[in-house]
């Protein structure tokens, strides 16, 4: 004798069926990348860091780049330190692309008229790194040729 049909036992299948319908039964609308030998990979140049002013001047060894930015108020000391280090990394990557023949790049960050740090990277230091994102954030000022960090920022 067969058991009578029990619809409540099939209720678990309803959400599974609905999910399959909503996702298109596992299909994908994404297009696959071309495997043609003509496909090329382009690397986008770094974007100019926000709220950073770049100026250049001719120095004794060539073009000198100065990048200045406002750290911003309302941050904790740790947040200002992290923001400043990350901004330095972005600035160096941008400067390396935009000013490839620079003799040195100086990065200054501050609050209003108070400069909290200055880090200068000479041509030999700039040429050692293809991408400053590979330098650990906490070491970005350690690799500078010269650096002055306000004690309030360097805790």
C-alpha positions as CSV (number, residue, x, y, z in Angstrom):
1,X,0.0,0.0,0.0
2,X,1.3,3.4,-0.9
3,X,1.4,6.3,1.5
4,X,-0.9,9.2,0.8
5,X,0.6,12.3,-0.8
6,X,1.9,14.7,1.9
7,X,2.5,18.2,0.5
8,X,4.2,19.6,3.7
9,X,7.1,17.3,3.1
10,X,7.8,19.0,-0.2
11,X,7.8,22.6,1.3
12,X,11.6,22.5,1.6
13,X,11.8,22.3,-2.2
14,X,9.9,25.5,-2.7
15,X,12.8,27.9,-1.6
16,X,15.3,25.9,-3.6
17,X,13.2,26.1,-6.7
18,X,12.6,29.9,-6.2
19,X,16.4,30.4,-5.8
20,X,17.1,28.6,-9.0
21,X,14.5,30.7,-10.9
22,X,15.9,33.9,-9.5
23,X,19.5,33.1,-10.3
24,X,18.6,31.9,-13.8
25,X,19.2,28.3,-13.1
26,X,22.8,28.7,-12.4
27,X,23.5,30.6,-15.7
28,X,25.8,33.6,-15.8
29,X,25.4,36.8,-17.7
30,X,29.0,37.8,-17.4
31,X,31.1,37.8,-20.6
32,X,34.2,35.8,-20.7
33,X,37.5,37.5,-21.4
34,X,38.9,37.2,-24.8
35,X,41.8,34.8,-25.2
36,X,42.9,36.3,-28.4
37,X,46.6,37.0,-28.8
38,X,45.6,40.6,-29.7
39,X,44.2,41.3,-26.2
40,X,46.4,43.7,-24.3
41,X,46.6,44.6,-20.7
42,X,46.8,48.3,-19.8
43,X,47.8,49.5,-16.4
44,X,46.1,52.7,-15.4
45,X,48.2,55.5,-14.2
46,X,47.7,56.4,-10.5
47,X,45.2,59.2,-9.9
48,X,46.2,62.5,-8.3
49,X,45.7,62.2,-4.6
50,X,42.7,64.3,-3.4
51,X,43.4,67.6,-1.7
52,X,47.1,67.5,-2.6
53,X,48.9,70.4,-4.2
54,X,51.9,69.7,-6.4
55,X,54.5,72.3,-7.2
56,X,57.8,71.9,-9.0
57,X,61.0,73.9,-9.2
58,X,64.4,73.5,-10.8
59,X,67.0,72.4,-8.2
60,X,70.7,71.8,-8.5
61,X,70.2,68.2,-9.4
62,X,67.1,68.6,-11.6
63,X,63.3,69.0,-11.0
64,X,62.2,69.0,-7.4
65,X,58.6,68.1,-6.6
66,X,56.8,69.3,-3.5
67,X,53.5,67.7,-2.6
68,X,51.5,69.3,0.3
69,X,48.2,68.2,1.8
70,X,46.0,68.9,4.7
71,X,45.7,65.9,7.1
72,X,42.3,67.1,8.4
73,X,41.0,67.9,11.8
74,X,38.8,65.6,13.9
75,X,41.0,62.5,13.6
76,X,42.6,60.7,16.5
77,X,46.5,60.7,16.5
78,X,46.5,57.1,15.2
79,X,44.1,58.0,12.4
80,X,46.2,61.0,11.4
81,X,49.3,58.9,11.4
82,X,47.7,56.2,9.2
83,X,46.1,58.7,6.8
84,X,49.4,60.6,6.5
85,X,51.3,57.4,5.7
86,X,48.8,56.2,3.2
87,X,48.7,59.6,1.5
88,X,52.5,59.5,1.3
89,X,52.3,56.2,-0.6
90,X,49.7,57.5,-3.0
91,X,51.6,60.7,-3.6
92,X,54.9,58.9,-4.3
93,X,53.2,56.6,-6.8
94,X,51.6,59.5,-8.5
95,X,54.8,61.6,-8.5
96,X,56.8,58.7,-9.9
97,X,54.4,58.6,-12.9
98,X,53.8,62.3,-13.4
99,X,57.4,63.4,-12.7
100,X,59.5,60.5,-13.8
101,X,62.7,62.5,-14.0
102,X,62.3,64.2,-10.6
103,X,65.6,64.6,-8.6
104,X,63.5,64.5,-5.4
105,X,60.0,64.4,-4.1
106,X,59.1,66.1,-0.8
107,X,55.8,65.3,0.9
108,X,54.5,67.6,3.6
109,X,51.3,67.1,5.6
110,X,49.9,69.3,8.2
111,X,47.0,70.9,10.1
112,X,46.4,74.5,9.0
113,X,49.8,76.3,9.3
114,X,51.4,73.5,11.3
115,X,53.5,71.1,9.3
116,X,53.3,67.7,11.1
117,X,55.7,65.8,8.8
118,X,58.0,66.3,6.0
119,X,59.6,63.4,4.1
120,X,62.0,63.7,1.2
121,X,62.8,60.9,-1.3
122,X,65.8,61.3,-3.6
123,X,66.0,59.9,-7.1
124,X,67.9,56.8,-6.0
125,X,65.2,56.0,-3.4
126,X,62.4,56.7,-6.0
127,X,64.1,54.4,-8.5
128,X,64.2,51.5,-6.1
129,X,60.4,51.0,-6.1
130,X,58.1,50.3,-9.0
131,X,55.1,50.6,-6.7
132,X,55.3,52.2,-3.2
133,X,52.1,50.2,-2.3
134,X,54.6,47.3,-1.7
135,X,56.3,49.2,1.1
136,X,54.6,48.5,4.4
137,X,52.6,51.6,5.5
138,X,54.5,51.9,8.8
139,X,57.9,51.9,7.0
140,X,57.1,54.5,4.3
141,X,58.9,57.3,6.2
142,X,61.8,55.0,7.2
143,X,62.8,54.7,3.6
144,X,62.9,58.5,3.1
145,X,66.3,60.1,2.5
146,X,65.3,62.6,5.2
147,X,62.2,62.9,7.3
148,X,60.9,65.1,10.1
149,X,57.9,63.8,12.0
150,X,56.2,65.9,14.7
151,X,56.3,63.9,18.0
152,X,52.5,64.3,18.3
153,X,52.1,62.3,15.0
154,X,55.0,59.8,15.6
155,X,53.7,58.4,18.9
